[in-house]
Amino acid sequence: MKNYMKKTITAFFLLLLIAVLPVTTRAEDQKPAAPAQKPAVTQAAPAAAPEQKPEEDKVTGEIALSVQSAYIWRGYEQTRDSVVVQPAATVSYKGFSVNFWGNLDTKPYSSTDAKYAAKHTETDYTISYSKKFGIVQITPGYIYYALGAPYTGATAPLDSQELFLSVGLDTILSPTVTVYKEIDHYHQWYFLLGFSQTFELNKVFSLKLAASASYLLSSDETTYAKYNSDSVAKTDKYNNFHDGTVTVSLPIAVYKTLSVTPTVSYVFPLCNDARYEMRAYGKRGVTSPSDRDSAYLYGGITLSYTF
């Protein structure tokens, strides 16, 4: 059933991608043509200028390849002492977007120092639609997380599915609130508040600062439990602030459609409940889970091509 679901979802996205390719640009990037100016009053009105046709819609997109020193997802350590390679591709048309994202762990972690070959551990499929209303942009969407085993021979975790709704403001700091609801196996709500600002230093270099804070509301203590100070699961559901992230990046315009972006991120718990839980999911091989890390500093570089 699980493999059938993966194949069905993948086929759906591929069909959608094929459907949008012959056509063209995001709805939020389209601007109506400015109204024609009225001619000055003269003795004889000039002949009307031919009506201009609106610009054709265009398919837009991005292909990117990121190499990072770690993979941290929502405060959870997914890799340790391993470089990860993360390819991604996005195609957009009239507000609709389809995204594919993957993660390759080049050195899967083992608490016993066992050696494992590089492993593709995750492929995410996202479909969304964005619409602007003045300075407000609303984006509902769906994500399918196809999760693989962390190393060869291990058991793969159950796949995950989420619905999300994002509301952003096209203003200073670009504030955005996104709500994620897991609808498959893991039964939780994840609320994310984000801010970002880009400063253009010159025609080539920019500086981008971003920060986010989250809240995790679990509806199932077996998948998202509350942990005590020893990072041992309790019978309560997690319900508190979770992880925060601060990111500094330096986008470099190599060409009109090609850019290279070095990035450094710091992820940290926003409360003690988050600290205890993030330690429990950490990958550092120690006797007590409470000795694991709960904050992570990592970085990397992303090469992206837009069209």
Backbone as CSV, one residue per row, in Angstrom:
resi,resn,N_x,N_y,N_z,CA_x,CA_y,CA_z,C_x,C_y,C_z
1,MET,0.836,-1.209,0.000,0.000,0.000,0.000,0.868,1.256,0.000
2,LYS,1.957,1.212,0.801,2.838,2.368,0.896,3.489,2.669,-0.450
3,ASN,4.014,1.614,-1.131,4.643,1.826,-2.432,3.621,2.289,-3.455
4,TYR,2.405,1.757,-3.369,1.351,2.179,-4.289,1.036,3.655,-4.107
5,MET,0.975,4.094,-2.839,0.722,5.520,-2.565,1.818,6.385,-3.163
6,LYS,3.095,5.970,-2.977,4.217,6.744,-3.523,4.091,6.864,-5.038
7,LYS,3.807,5.726,-5.706,3.722,5.740,-7.162,2.568,6.615,-7.624
8,THR,1.450,6.542,-6.915,0.281,7.351,-7.290,0.582,8.838,-7.166
9,ILE,1.174,9.228,-6.036,1.501,10.641,-5.826,2.505,11.124,-6.863
10,THR,3.555,10.312,-7.111,4.574,10.691,-8.085,3.967,10.858,-9.471
11,ALA,3.105,9.944,-9.879,2.459,10.028,-11.186,1.603,11.277,-11.290
12,PHE,0.891,11.603,-10.216,0.052,12.796,-10.207,0.876,14.053,-10.439
13,PHE,2.009,14.168,-9.720,2.853,15.354,-9.869,3.465,15.431,-11.262
14,LEU,3.876,14.292,-11.810,4.463,14.300,-13.141,3.446,14.730,-14.189
15,LEU,2.212,14.239,-14.072,1.160,14.654,-14.994,0.876,16.139,-14.891
16,LEU,0.872,16.658,-13.656,0.639,18.087,-13.467,1.764,18.905,-14.060
17,LEU,3.003,18.429,-13.867,4.168,19.118,-14.406,4.095,19.173,-15.922
18,ILE,3.726,18.041,-16.562,3.606,18.001,-18.014,2.511,18.947,-18.480
19,ALA,1.440,19.034,-17.698,0.313,19.878,-18.084,0.664,21.348,-18.101
20,VAL,1.532,21.789,-17.175,1.831,23.219,-17.089,3.005,23.626,-17.946
21,LEU,3.852,22.696,-18.386,5.063,23.068,-19.114,4.818,23.853,-20.400
22,PRO,3.802,23.553,-21.238,3.663,24.291,-22.475,3.310,25.747,-22.280
23,VAL,2.839,26.118,-21.120,2.389,27.475,-20.901,3.341,28.233,-20.016
24,THR,3.135,29.093,-19.019,4.021,30.227,-18.577,4.075,30.860,-17.183
25,THR,4.259,32.319,-16.258,4.774,33.020,-15.069,3.785,33.060,-13.919
26,ARG,4.312,33.167,-12.789,3.497,33.180,-11.588,2.467,34.289,-11.604
27,ALA,1.292,34.009,-11.045,0.255,35.037,-11.016,0.700,36.240,-10.228
28,GLU,1.466,36.030,-9.128,1.858,37.172,-8.312,2.841,38.076,-9.023
29,ASP,3.514,37.567,-10.082,4.461,38.386,-10.823,3.793,39.140,-11.966
30,GLN,2.560,38.814,-12.284,1.882,39.475,-13.382,1.323,40.804,-12.907
31,LYS,1.549,41.835,-13.682,1.009,43.147,-13.354,0.206,43.641,-14.543
32,PRO,-0.990,44.210,-14.304,-1.764,44.724,-15.424,-1.037,45.875,-16.090
33,ALA,-1.198,45.985,-17.401,-0.562,47.086,-18.110,-1.127,48.410,-17.634
34,ALA,-0.274,49.430,-17.562,-0.727,50.745,-17.125,-1.722,51.294,-18.130
35,PRO,-2.797,51.968,-17.651,-3.786,52.511,-18.582,-3.149,53.553,-19.483
36,ALA,-3.607,53.610,-20.746,-3.056,54.583,-21.684,-3.394,56.000,-21.230
37,GLN,-2.418,56.916,-21.365,-2.654,58.299,-20.977,-3.539,58.981,-22.008
38,LYS,-4.411,59.888,-21.520,-5.271,60.630,-22.430,-4.443,61.672,-23.170
39,PRO,-4.643,61.839,-24.495,-3.889,62.850,-25.219,-4.341,64.246,-24.827
40,ALA,-3.434,65.193,-24.981,-3.810,66.583,-24.715,-4.868,67.017,-25.718
41,VAL,-5.754,67.954,-25.295,-6.839,68.417,-26.157,-6.253,69.236,-27.305
42,THR,-6.580,68.872,-28.529,-6.122,69.593,-29.710,-7.308,69.829,-30.626
43,GLN,-7.072,70.562,-31.715,-8.151,70.841,-32.660,-8.660,69.544,-33.276
44,ALA,-7.745,68.639,-33.547,-8.142,67.355,-34.129,-7.492,66.235,-33.325
45,ALA,-8.286,65.365,-32.816,-7.737,64.278,-32.003,-6.926,63.334,-32.879
46,PRO,-5.733,62.919,-32.392,-4.926,61.996,-33.178,-5.582,60.624,-33.250
47,ALA,-5.176,59.879,-34.255,-5.723,58.526,-34.383,-5.340,57.698,-33.170
48,ALA,-6.241,56.832,-32.744,-5.988,56.005,-31.557,-4.834,55.048,-31.830
49,ALA,-3.960,54.929,-30.830,-2.836,54.001,-30.962,-3.361,52.576,-30.937
50,PRO,-2.698,51.685,-31.639,-3.163,50.287,-31.622,-3.123,49.726,-30.218
51,GLU,-4.120,48.936,-29.872,-4.211,48.367,-28.525,-3.071,47.381,-28.295
52,GLN,-2.392,47.552,-27.164,-1.284,46.659,-26.838,-1.813,45.374,-26.213
53,LYS,-1.243,44.260,-26.655,-1.643,42.977,-26.082,-0.907,42.745,-24.777
54,PRO,-1.579,42.188,-23.796,-0.888,41.893,-22.530,0.216,40.872,-22.755
55,GLU,1.231,40.941,-21.906,2.330,39.994,-22.016,1.827,38.567,-21.818
56,GLU,2.427,37.654,-22.582,2.069,36.243,-22.432,2.511,35.715,-21.082
57,ASP,1.710,34.838,-20.513,2.129,34.149,-19.302,3.282,33.221,-19.656
58,LYS,4.143,33.012,-18.686,5.289,32.138,-18.926,5.479,31.188,-17.752
59,VAL,5.921,30.009,-18.054,6.314,29.082,-17.008,7.603,29.604,-16.383
60,THR,7.658,29.649,-15.069,8.881,30.030,-14.369,9.302,28.870,-13.491
61,GLY,10.537,28.905,-13.065,10.991,27.821,-12.215,12.405,28.008,-11.728
62,GLU,12.843,27.030,-10.969,14.194,27.061,-10.418,14.707,25.632,-10.257
63,ILE,15.973,25.453,-10.583,16.672,24.195,-10.336,17.827,24.518,-9.403
64,ALA,17.938,23.806,-8.307,18.951,24.142,-7.306,19.640,22.892,-6.785
65,LEU,20.871,23.077,-6.363,21.630,22.008,-5.720,22.329,22.594,-4.505
66,SER,22.025,22.033,-3.344,22.574,22.537,-2.087,23.459,21.482,-1.440
67,VAL,24.587,21.919,-0.925,25.487,21.044,-0.171,25.628,21.639,1.226
68,GLN,25.221,20.894,2.254,25.188,21.407,3.613,25.977,20.496,4.559
69,SER,26.418,21.067,5.661,27.188,20.293,6.642,26.298,19.467,7.559
70,ALA,24.983,19.674,7.494,24.038,18.909,8.313,22.641,19.083,7.741
71,TYR,21.748,18.177,8.124,20.338,18.292,7.785,19.560,18.349,9.091
72,ILE,19.043,19.536,9.399,18.229,19.749,10.599,16.830,20.119,10.143
73,TRP,15.831,19.377,10.583,14.450,19.629,10.163,13.594,19.935,11.391
74,ARG,13.077,21.157,11.444,12.209,21.579,12.549,12.839,21.315,13.908
75,GLY,14.142,21.508,13.988,14.852,21.342,15.245,15.363,19.938,15.502
76,TYR,15.042,18.991,14.615,15.454,17.600,14.811,16.706,17.302,13.986
77,GLU,17.701,16.699,14.625,18.946,16.343,13.962,18.733,15.098,13.100
78,GLN,18.813,15.278,11.774,18.620,14.169,10.848,19.933,13.503,10.457
79,THR,21.042,14.235,10.547,22.362,13.687,10.210,23.369,14.181,11.251
80,ARG,24.523,13.523,11.282,25.590,13.964,12.183,26.946,13.642,11.552
81,ASP,27.836,14.644,11.583,29.188,14.488,11.025,29.136,13.998,9.586
82,SER,28.193,14.539,8.824,28.012,14.092,7.444,27.587,15.251,6.560
83,VAL,28.183,15.339,5.399,27.751,16.315,4.398,26.512,15.768,3.696
84,VAL,25.519,16.626,3.480,24.314,16.209,2.762,24.217,16.969,1.454
85,VAL,23.676,16.301,0.448,23.467,16.903,-0.867,21.967,16.936,-1.106
86,GLN,21.437,18.139,-1.409,19.987,18.321,-1.494,19.595,18.982,-2.816
87,PRO,19.211,18.195,-3.809,18.727,18.755,-5.079,17.267,19.191,-4.954
88,ALA,16.880,20.170,-5.750,15.501,20.654,-5.730,15.133,21.216,-7.096
89,ALA,13.854,21.144,-7.432,13.356,21.714,-8.679,11.946,22.227,-8.451
90,THR,11.657,23.413,-8.984,10.341,24.023,-8.845,9.875,24.538,-10.198
91,VAL,8.619,24.276,-10.536,8.002,24.825,-11.738,6.721,25.532,-11.320
92,SER,6.531,26.775,-11.827,5.364,27.570,-11.444,4.646,28.108,-12.674
93,TYR,3.344,28.212,-12.555,2.532,28.771,-13.633,1.239,29.323,-13.058
94,LYS,1.017,30.625,-13.289,-0.214,31.288,-12.848,-0.530,31.009,-11.378
95,GLY,0.487,31.070,-10.530,0.269,30.882,-9.105,0.415,29.459,-8.629
96,PHE,0.289,28.487,-9.526,0.465,27.083,-9.163,1.945,26.730,-9.190
97,SER,2.391,25.953,-8.220,3.788,25.522,-8.163,3.868,24.047,-7.799
98,VAL,4.825,23.375,-8.406,5.148,21.993,-8.075,6.625,21.949,-7.721
99,ASN,6.961,21.333,-6.590,8.345,21.295,-6.126,8.744,19.865,-5.771
100,PHE,9.973,19.511,-6.161,10.566,18.237,-5.776,11.845,18.556,-5.003
101,TRP,12.060,17.869,-3.888,13.235,18.115,-3.042,13.735,16.782,-2.512
102,GLY,15.057,16.616,-2.467,15.605,15.361,-1.980,16.777,15.563,-1.043
103,ASN,17.116,14.515,-0.301,18.256,14.563,0.618,19.099,13.297,0.480
104,LEU,20.396,13.503,0.213,21.358,12.411,0.141,22.337,12.563,1.294
105,ASP,22.351,11.591,2.185,23.280,11.582,3.321,24.543,10.857,2.873
106,THR,25.661,11.573,2.792,26.885,10.967,2.263,27.581,10.054,3.263
107,LYS,27.220,10.178,4.556,27.855,9.342,5.576,26.845,9.093,6.699
108,PRO,25.951,8.133,6.518,24.927,7.859,7.541,25.542,7.617,8.919
109,TYR,24.891,8.192,9.931,25.431,8.136,11.293,25.190,6.774,11.937
110,SER,26.169,6.353,12.727,26.038,5.130,13.521,26.649,5.375,14.888
111,SER,25.891,5.106,15.936,26.415,5.286,17.293,27.500,4.265,17.620
112,THR,27.569,3.198,16.818,28.593,2.168,17.038,29.775,2.316,16.083
113,ASP,29.806,3.439,15.354,30.877,3.702,14.381,30.884,2.718,13.216
114,ALA,29.755,2.104,12.938,29.658,1.242,11.758,29.733,2.105,10.502
115,LYS,30.261,1.541,9.426,30.420,2.280,8.179,29.284,1.927,7.219
116,TYR,28.603,2.966,6.738,27.509,2.770,5.801,27.755,3.587,4.539
117,ALA,27.282,3.064,3.417,27.400,3.793,2.157,26.427,4.967,2.139
118,ALA,26.684,5.926,1.271,25.789,7.071,1.122,24.367,6.581,0.832
119,LYS,23.385,7.318,1.369,21.988,6.854,1.275,21.059,8.020,0.983
120,HIS,20.199,7.832,-0.019,19.136,8.805,-0.279,18.025,8.543,0.728
121,THR,17.786,9.506,1.619,16.895,9.257,2.750,15.524,9.903,2.637
122,GLU,15.344,10.828,1.689,14.061,11.533,1.666,13.815,12.181,0.314
123,THR,12.562,12.124,-0.130,12.110,12.872,-1.299,10.769,13.509,-0.949
124,ASP,10.689,14.814,-1.103,9.457,15.540,-0.785,8.818,16.071,-2.060
125,TYR,7.489,15.973,-2.126,6.725,16.483,-3.258,5.748,17.525,-2.721
126,THR,5.800,18.723,-3.262,4.937,19.803,-2.776,4.170,20.416,-3.938
127,ILE,2.893,20.624,-3.731,2.075,21.346,-4.702,1.387,22.478,-3.953
128,SER,1.375,23.671,-4.556,0.798,24.820,-3.863,0.213,25.803,-4.864
129,TYR,-0.566,26.737,-4.338,-1.144,27.808,-5.161,-1.036,29.107,-4.388
130,SER,-0.496,30.156,-5.028,-0.336,31.454,-4.368,-1.188,32.512,-5.047
131,LYS,-1.770,33.364,-4.236,-2.607,34.458,-4.745,-2.366,35.703,-3.903
132,LYS,-2.164,36.842,-4.586,-1.935,38.093,-3.876,-3.200,38.935,-3.842
133,PHE,-3.433,39.552,-2.681,-4.516,40.497,-2.495,-3.879,41.760,-1.920
134,GLY,-3.477,42.682,-2.783,-2.733,43.838,-2.311,-1.360,43.411,-1.831
135,ILE,-1.044,43.697,-0.573,0.257,43.300,-0.024,0.188,41.930,0.660
136,VAL,-0.988,41.304,0.661,-1.166,40.012,1.330,-1.075,38.882,0.315
137,GLN,-0.267,37.897,0.604,-0.163,36.718,-0.255,-0.576,35.484,0.531
138,ILE,-1.496,34.723,-0.040,-2.015,33.527,0.613,-1.623,32.303,-0.215
139,THR,-1.071,31.284,0.458,-0.589,30.092,-0.237,-1.032,28.831,0.495
140,PRO,-2.049,28.136,-0.003,-2.363,26.802,0.522,-1.562,25.759,-0.248
141,GLY,-1.338,24.588,0.373,-0.577,23.565,-0.325,-0.612,22.213,0.361
142,TYR,0.072,21.276,-0.262,0.123,19.882,0.189,1.549,19.372,0.021
143,ILE,2.039,18.603,1.009,3.388,18.020,0.951,3.290,16.515,1.214
144,TYR,3.978,15.745,0.369,4.127,14.314,0.615,5.601,14.048,0.900
145,TYR,5.900,13.505,2.092,7.271,13.184,2.486,7.490,11.683,2.281
146,ALA,8.261,11.334,1.252,8.627,9.931,1.025,9.935,9.675,1.764
147,LEU,9.864,8.942,2.861,10.999,8.789,3.766,11.670,7.427,3.575
148,GLY,12.985,7.461,3.389,13.735,6.225,3.219,14.462,5.835,4.496
149,ALA,15.028,4.660,4.513,15.796,4.188,5.669,17.027,5.065,5.861
150,PRO,17.436,5.316,7.113,18.598,6.170,7.358,19.909,5.567,6.867
151,TYR,19.965,4.241,6.728,21.144,3.570,6.184,20.705,2.208,5.635
152,THR,21.518,1.638,4.813,21.191,0.357,4.184,20.952,-0.729,5.237
153,GLY,19.822,-1.387,5.139,19.471,-2.451,6.075,18.565,-2.003,7.197
154,ALA,18.429,-0.703,7.396,17.566,-0.185,8.464,16.116,-0.122,7.984
155,THR,15.205,-0.010,8.927,13.782,0.109,8.606,13.437,1.551,8.277
156,ALA,12.735,1.757,7.187,12.344,3.108,6.801,11.182,3.580,7.664
157,PRO,11.198,4.854,8.070,10.046,5.383,8.813,8.838,5.495,7.904
158,LEU,7.672,5.608,8.520,6.449,5.759,7.746,6.457,7.109,7.023
159,ASP,5.914,7.123,5.819,5.814,8.374,5.071,4.856,9.330,5.775
160,SER,4.961,10.603,5.401,4.146,11.628,6.038,3.452,12.480,4.980
161,GLN,2.287,13.013,5.330,1.570,13.930,4.453,1.115,15.131,5.271
162,GLU,1.225,16.309,4.683,0.825,17.527,5.378,0.031,18.439,4.454
163,LEU,-0.931,19.127,5.042,-1.573,20.272,4.407,-1.017,21.519,5.073
164,PHE,-0.876,22.605,4.319,-0.393,23.834,4.935,-1.086,25.051,4.341
165,LEU,-1.064,26.121,5.107,-1.600,27.412,4.669,-0.645,28.492,5.136
166,SER,-0.173,29.296,4.193,0.784,30.355,4.502,0.187,31.705,4.150
167,VAL,0.378,32.679,5.040,-0.081,34.048,4.810,1.112,34.979,5.014
168,GLY,1.462,35.729,3.978,2.609,36.615,4.054,2.259,38.033,3.667
169,LEU,3.078,38.983,4.133,2.884,40.394,3.814,4.066,40.892,2.996
170,ASP,3.766,41.551,1.887,4.811,42.109,1.026,5.189,43.485,1.558
171,THR,5.946,43.478,2.654,6.349,44.707,3.320,7.692,44.476,3.986
172,ILE,8.163,45.437,4.738,9.459,45.295,5.390,9.482,44.055,6.283
173,LEU,10.574,43.309,6.235,10.796,42.058,6.970,9.980,40.880,6.446
174,SER,9.113,41.106,5.466,8.339,40.025,4.835,7.776,39.030,5.851
175,PRO,6.994,39.478,6.832,6.462,38.538,7.837,5.544,37.496,7.203
176,THR,5.706,36.250,7.646,4.907,35.144,7.100,4.519,34.190,8.225
177,VAL,3.261,33.812,8.242,2.769,32.807,9.189,2.309,31.590,8.395
178,THR,2.834,30.409,8.751,2.458,29.179,8.058,1.991,28.144,9.074
179,VAL,0.877,27.506,8.756,0.320,26.455,9.607,0.383,25.133,8.841
180,TYR,1.030,24.124,9.451,1.130,22.795,8.859,0.292,21.812,9.683
181,LYS,-0.463,20.956,8.998,-1.251,19.918,9.678,-0.912,18.561,9.076
182,GLU,-0.318,17.672,9.891,0.007,16.323,9.450,-1.287,15.505,9.388
183,ILE,-1.503,14.825,8.272,-2.784,14.125,8.081,-2.595,12.619,7.896
184,ASP,-1.389,12.107,8.166,-1.147,10.689,7.909,-0.876,9.917,9.194
185,HIS,0.378,9.925,9.669,0.747,9.073,10.797,1.166,9.835,12.056
186,TYR,1.563,11.078,11.930,2.285,11.723,13.037,1.469,12.759,13.811
187,HIS,0.281,13.069,13.392,-0.753,13.745,14.188,-0.250,14.956,14.989
188,GLN,0.069,16.006,14.299,0.488,17.229,14.980,0.225,18.457,14.115
189,TRP,0.172,19.607,14.789,0.118,20.911,14.140,1.462,21.596,14.367
190,TYR,1.948,22.279,13.328,3.227,22.999,13.446,3.008,24.411,12.911
191,PHE,3.190,25.402,13.785,2.963,26.798,13.437,4.322,27.498,13.308
192,LEU,4.513,28.210,12.207,5.815,28.827,11.946,5.649,30.299,11.608
193,LEU,6.345,31.148,12.362,6.387,32.587,12.096,7.772,32.931,11.577
194,GLY,7.833,33.541,10.392,9.133,33.836,9.798,9.265,35.275,9.350
195,PHE,10.505,35.765,9.362,10.841,37.098,8.877,12.093,37.003,8.021
196,SER,12.200,37.846,7.014,13.422,37.894,6.216,13.564,39.263,5.572
197,GLN,14.802,39.662,5.350,15.077,40.945,4.705,16.358,40.804,3.895
198,THR,16.317,41.264,2.650,17.485,41.214,1.775,18.000,42.621,1.519
199,PHE,19.298,42.784,1.676,19.949,44.066,1.439,20.866,43.922,0.225
200,GLU,20.609,44.703,-0.808,21.438,44.648,-2.010,22.697,45.471,-1.775
201,LEU,23.844,44.811,-1.710,25.105,45.496,-1.459,25.643,46.146,-2.728
202,ASN,25.519,45.439,-3.845,25.841,45.984,-5.164,25.147,45.103,-6.194
203,LYS,25.524,45.206,-7.462,24.839,44.440,-8.500,25.119,42.939,-8.416
204,VAL,26.162,42.567,-7.677,26.540,41.158,-7.599,26.194,40.535,-6.253
205,PHE,26.485,41.240,-5.171,26.336,40.676,-3.831,25.117,41.244,-3.102
206,SER,24.444,40.375,-2.365,23.355,40.780,-1.476,23.565,40.109,-0.129
207,LEU,22.914,40.641,0.880,22.945,40.053,2.222,21.512,39.775,2.635
208,LYS,21.222,38.521,2.985,19.876,38.151,3.405,19.906,37.656,4.845
209,LEU,19.054,38.247,5.667,18.908,37.847,7.059,17.511,37.256,7.249
210,ALA,17.424,36.132,7.934,16.127,35.480,8.148,16.067,34.893,9.544
211,ALA,14.871,34.856,10.099,14.666,34.272,11.425,13.268,33.670,11.479
212,SER,13.117,32.620,12.280,11.808,31.995,12.424,11.649,31.432,13.825
213,ALA,10.403,31.298,14.241,10.069,30.696,15.533,8.849,29.812,15.324
214,SER,8.778,28.685,16.055,7.702,27.735,15.813,7.000,27.325,17.108
215,TYR,5.820,26.758,16.918,5.026,26.193,18.013,4.543,24.821,17.559
216,LEU,4.718,23.810,18.399,4.321,22.438,18.069,3.174,21.998,18.966
217,LEU,2.085,21.587,18.357,0.911,21.108,19.083,0.630,19.674,18.656
218,SER,0.910,18.727,19.542,0.736,17.311,19.227,-0.661,16.845,19.631
219,SER,-1.204,15.949,18.809,-2.481,15.322,19.163,-2.307,13.829,19.394
220,ASP,-1.033,13.388,19.526,-0.749,11.965,19.739,0.580,11.838,20.496
221,GLU,0.504,11.397,21.744,1.710,11.297,22.567,2.644,10.175,22.113
222,THR,2.164,9.275,21.257,3.044,8.192,20.794,3.988,8.651,19.681
223,THR,3.667,9.749,19.009,4.549,10.244,17.949,5.222,11.565,18.315
224,TYR,4.532,12.434,19.030,5.122,13.689,19.505,4.785,13.849,20.985
225,ALA,5.609,13.229,21.815,5.367,13.248,23.260,6.104,14.400,23.921
226,LYS,5.712,14.702,25.141,6.453,15.633,25.980,7.532,14.837,26.713
227,TYR,8.712,15.439,26.895,9.837,14.747,27.523,10.213,15.426,28.834
228,ASN,10.742,14.624,29.780,11.200,15.208,31.042,12.636,15.698,30.893
229,SER,13.217,16.193,31.983,14.551,16.790,31.935,15.645,15.772,31.611
230,ASP,15.331,14.483,31.734,16.286,13.436,31.345,16.087,13.000,29.896
231,SER,15.238,13.738,29.167,14.904,13.431,27.769,14.305,12.044,27.621
232,VAL,13.452,11.695,28.564,12.688,10.448,28.531,11.222,10.811,28.298
233,ALA,10.568,10.122,27.375,9.195,10.445,27.003,8.225,10.238,28.163
234,LYS,7.296,11.186,28.286,6.220,11.074,29.275,4.951,10.630,28.560
235,THR,3.865,10.565,29.272,2.597,10.159,28.657,1.816,11.361,28.136
236,ASP,2.361,12.562,28.301,1.687,13.771,27.837,2.030,14.067,26.379
237,LYS,1.142,14.809,25.712,1.405,15.277,24.358,2.236,16.565,24.417
238,TYR,3.080,16.771,23.407,3.862,18.008,23.348,2.938,19.159,22.964
239,ASN,3.035,20.263,23.693,2.216,21.441,23.424,2.964,22.663,23.944
240,ASN,3.845,23.239,23.104,4.652,24.378,23.551,5.410,24.948,22.357
241,PHE,6.097,26.072,22.617,7.000,26.593,21.601,8.054,25.532,21.299
242,HIS,8.633,25.602,20.095,9.550,24.533,19.706,10.917,25.069,19.302
243,ASP,11.204,25.159,18.027,12.547,25.544,17.592,12.574,26.936,16.973
244,GLY,13.713,27.593,17.120,13.966,28.864,16.468,15.149,28.722,15.530
245,THR,15.177,29.522,14.482,16.268,29.465,13.510,16.669,30.874,13.100
246,VAL,17.963,31.101,13.035,18.509,32.358,12.514,19.441,31.993,11.360
247,THR,19.256,32.628,10.210,20.035,32.302,9.018,20.614,33.562,8.392
248,VAL,21.871,33.478,8.021,22.548,34.552,7.294,23.044,33.969,5.978
249,SER,22.684,34.594,4.877,23.128,34.111,3.571,23.625,35.271,2.726
250,LEU,24.444,34.933,1.738,25.072,35.941,0.881,24.839,35.554,-0.582
251,PRO,23.664,35.873,-1.128,23.402,35.549,-2.535,24.373,36.286,-3.458
252,ILE,24.961,35.542,-4.384,25.917,36.110,-5.332,25.377,35.871,-6.739
253,ALA,25.107,36.947,-7.458,24.582,36.843,-8.819,25.731,36.571,-9.785
254,VAL,25.877,35.317,-10.180,26.924,34.950,-11.131,26.546,35.386,-12.534
255,TYR,25.274,35.252,-12.858,24.725,35.643,-14.149,23.268,36.012,-13.902
256,LYS,22.559,36.456,-14.923,21.173,36.887,-14.757,20.305,35.802,-14.134
257,THR,20.539,34.559,-14.531,19.684,33.467,-14.060,20.427,32.470,-13.187
258,LEU,21.681,32.770,-12.860,22.497,31.831,-12.097,23.041,32.509,-10.851
259,SER,22.902,31.863,-9.703,23.386,32.453,-8.454,24.012,31.385,-7.566
260,VAL,24.913,31.834,-6.706,25.554,30.989,-5.711,25.308,31.638,-4.352
261,THR,24.853,30.840,-3.374,24.483,31.407,-2.084,25.102,30.635,-0.923
262,PRO,26.166,31.159,-0.315,26.669,30.579,0.934,25.690,30.903,2.072
263,THR,25.488,29.959,2.985,24.504,30.116,4.057,25.031,29.541,5.369
264,VAL,24.720,30.230,6.461,25.008,29.730,7.801,23.724,29.822,8.625
265,SER,23.373,28.747,9.327,22.153,28.723,10.135,22.451,28.244,11.554
266,TYR,21.685,28.793,12.492,21.768,28.351,13.893,20.367,27.982,14.339
267,VAL,20.195,26.747,14.796,18.904,26.240,15.245,18.980,25.986,16.742
268,PHE,17.957,26.390,17.488,17.998,26.288,18.947,16.588,26.092,19.502
269,PRO,16.460,25.508,20.691,15.144,25.310,21.310,14.615,26.616,21.899
270,LEU,13.305,26.784,21.871,12.690,28.005,22.388,12.202,27.860,23.827
271,CYS,12.259,26.665,24.385,11.848,26.452,25.767,12.468,25.154,26.260
272,ASN,12.338,24.883,27.540,12.912,23.652,28.097,12.248,22.408,27.526
273,ASP,10.929,22.444,27.328,10.250,21.288,26.731,10.866,20.948,25.379
274,ALA,11.163,21.983,24.579,11.772,21.755,23.269,13.195,21.220,23.426
275,ARG,13.921,21.747,24.396,15.301,21.294,24.618,15.327,19.808,24.962
276,TYR,14.450,19.378,25.866,14.425,17.977,26.270,14.048,17.078,25.097
277,GLU,13.061,17.534,24.303,12.591,16.723,23.179,13.632,16.651,22.067
278,MET,14.250,17.787,21.722,15.248,17.805,20.653,16.467,16.954,21.023
279,ARG,16.828,16.937,22.311,17.913,16.056,22.760,17.536,14.587,22.569
280,ALA,16.279,14.261,22.859,15.841,12.866,22.742,15.967,12.352,21.317
281,TYR,15.760,13.245,20.334,15.833,12.841,18.930,17.233,13.037,18.355
282,GLY,18.173,13.521,19.146,19.527,13.759,18.662,20.246,12.467,18.301
283,LYS,21.323,12.608,17.540,22.037,11.427,17.043,23.397,11.223,17.701
284,ARG,23.727,12.007,18.699,25.011,11.834,19.360,24.972,10.595,20.247
285,GLY,25.911,9.664,20.028,25.918,8.416,20.771,26.463,8.577,22.178
286,VAL,25.605,8.766,23.148,26.007,8.919,24.550,25.133,8.000,25.400
287,THR,25.551,7.791,26.629,24.810,6.906,27.527,23.439,7.472,27.859
288,SER,23.397,8.769,28.163,22.139,9.405,28.540,21.661,10.339,27.429
289,PRO,20.382,10.250,27.018,19.863,11.152,25.990,20.000,12.620,26.375
290,SER,19.988,12.914,27.679,20.074,14.310,28.116,21.436,14.930,27.830
291,ASP,22.414,14.106,27.445,23.742,14.623,27.094,23.876,14.948,25.605
292,ARG,22.835,14.700,24.843,22.880,15.011,23.419,22.690,16.508,23.192
293,ASP,22.955,16.931,21.974,22.837,18.347,21.631,21.380,18.729,21.406
294,SER,21.088,20.016,21.629,19.760,20.538,21.323,19.848,21.819,20.501
295,ALA,21.050,22.266,20.178,21.256,23.444,19.340,22.311,23.091,18.294
296,TYR,22.143,23.628,17.085,22.995,23.212,15.983,23.398,24.409,15.126
297,LEU,24.680,24.463,14.812,25.220,25.463,13.901,25.729,24.720,12.671
298,TYR,25.215,25.070,11.505,25.651,24.391,10.287,25.591,25.369,9.115
299,GLY,26.184,24.983,8.010,26.199,25.865,6.859,26.465,25.109,5.577
300,GLY,26.445,25.843,4.477,26.690,25.221,3.189,26.585,26.222,2.076
301,ILE,26.387,25.706,0.871,26.312,26.560,-0.306,25.282,25.991,-1.266
302,THR,24.556,26.899,-1.952,23.502,26.499,-2.887,23.761,27.138,-4.245
303,LEU,23.704,26.321,-5.270,23.806,26.793,-6.654,22.417,26.699,-7.263
304,SER,21.904,27.812,-7.806,20.542,27.793,-8.348,20.467,28.469,-9.708
305,TYR,19.621,27.902,-10.540,19.367,28.435,-11.877,17.883,28.696,-11.997
306,THR,17.503,29.917,-12.377,16.099,30.279,-12.531,15.753,30.457,-13.993
307,PHE,14.501,30.200,-14.328,14.045,30.383,-15.721,12.606,30.870,-15.729
